[in-house]
Amino acid sequence: MPEATLTVPDINNGPQDELKNGSGSSAAGGSTAQRILIIDDEAGIRESLETLLGLEGYTVDTANDGEAGLNTIGQRSYDLVLLDLALPGQNGIEILGHIRERYPDLPVIMITAYGTVNNVVDAIRAGAQNFVQKPWDNEKLLADIRAAIARYRAEEENIQLKRALKQRYNFENIVGKSESMRTIFDLVAQVAPSRSTILILGESGTGKELIAKAIHANSPRRDKNFVPVNTGSMPTDLLESTLFGHVKGAFTSAIAAKKGYFEIANGGTLFLDEIGNMSMDTQAKILRVIQDKRFMHLGGVHEIQVDVRIIAATNVDLRQAVRDGKFREDLYYRLNVISIDLPPLRARREDIPLLAAHFLKRFSEENELPLRTLAPDAIRALLDYDWPGNVRELENVIERGVVLSSGPVITSDLLPGHLTGRSYSSSLLEQNGDASLFDILEDIERRIIIDKLERCHWNQTDTSEQFRIPLSTLNQKIKRLNIEIKKRIKD
């Protein structure tokens, strides 16, 4: 891959004047000490918490009522607030409302001696990250604090990364701070303004289409169409009709003329995904369009001239495919003017927490749930896993955790069994306690089916084949177990 020469902005540390509580504290990994504010009217509680947190290395401030606490938050940046429920004057729920209005992302953990169900529900609905009852368990409280701050700082780092990428480039939904991704960001910025054909290489799920979109968005063609087509998922006849269009009567079902994607993308960008699986005949026709910028509708007699930039992508080793006679050598060299090789997720593990935070925010919002966070054991499991499905697999795992979670924190028990290496039976027996054997077995069956569906990208036919059961049997089980089917995710 050609070396990039542009300078990447320092996306780990943003301008300090932007790092107030409304937009977060300093990015994760910075040298600034993590600062916590305790709002409680009992002096003994404040002193106890201040001592505990001070021993853990936190910088701690205190306030004895809600108004004083709000004034303190306005004066400096905090990573977390510990807020008592029963305060003089305005109670903790009311103070939490004010905090949410002014500093919507600042994590707040409620503390109270009155741990009723209604209080917990009210606190979570008002935007508390967690709810701790007095007397608290020190280790659990510290774990909750670490998880909340880690999530907060990861989110703020994401915001700063996206802001820096947006200012420098025009990247949407691309997250990464690893050296390999910075090099790719630079290369994208270099090649985007050109007219050159680009070949994006990488395993399935690494984000090839996102990179293609970023190239288009940073090119002079940005105001024209970006047209993606999965060339590996269509029969040859359908693919050629899709790409080149057809005239009325060109084949039996051609009851009307239809434009092809080359025409639709005229002046813009055509993204040919999975090009390594394209038939040799179609490869020859694609080569002609690249060379001559002309083509004909299926069944047509008139040539059509187009100005289309081609970005192709594949997870296939095209050099080997050329040697095996499965891919045209001349087309390979036409496509491989500039190549971008995306690293697998296992090769850039430092990006996993940032990607997880990005997906947590997205799926919490999509499902209209309070923002979910990852427990430390879940984060460790994500970092230890090799991610054969890359970013797409991580996305599916986080979506599953958000949907299945009943509280704000996603623990490793809500991650797929193949990811954590645990057995279903032991974890479910611990979780279900007094549940009947029938309920436990049903729970196990539900989770196994969901796991397999996720691995098959929610393709029920593939799932039934892997289970070696009829599709009708799988559908009956899905209905009986109330499994919500997600839209199928394509490679």
RATA-V621163 format. One record per helix or strand of 2 or more residues. SS is the DSSP state (2 for helix, 1 for strand). FROM is the first residue (numbers start at 0). LEN is the number of residues. If there is no record, write none. Layout:
((SS,FROM,LEN) (SS,FROM,LEN))
//
This chain:
((2,15,3) (1,34,5) (2,42,13) (1,58,5) (2,65,8) (1,79,5) (2,91,11) (1,107,5) (2,116,10) (1,129,4) (2,137,31) (2,178,14) (1,197,4) (2,207,10) (1,225,5) (2,235,9) (2,260,4) (1,268,5) (2,274,3) (2,279,13) (1,293,3) (1,302,3) (1,308,6) (2,317,6) (2,328,7) (1,337,4) (2,344,3) (2,348,18) (1,372,2) (2,375,9) (2,389,15) (1,408,2) (2,411,3) (2,416,4) (2,423,9) (2,436,19) (2,459,8) (2,470,10))
//
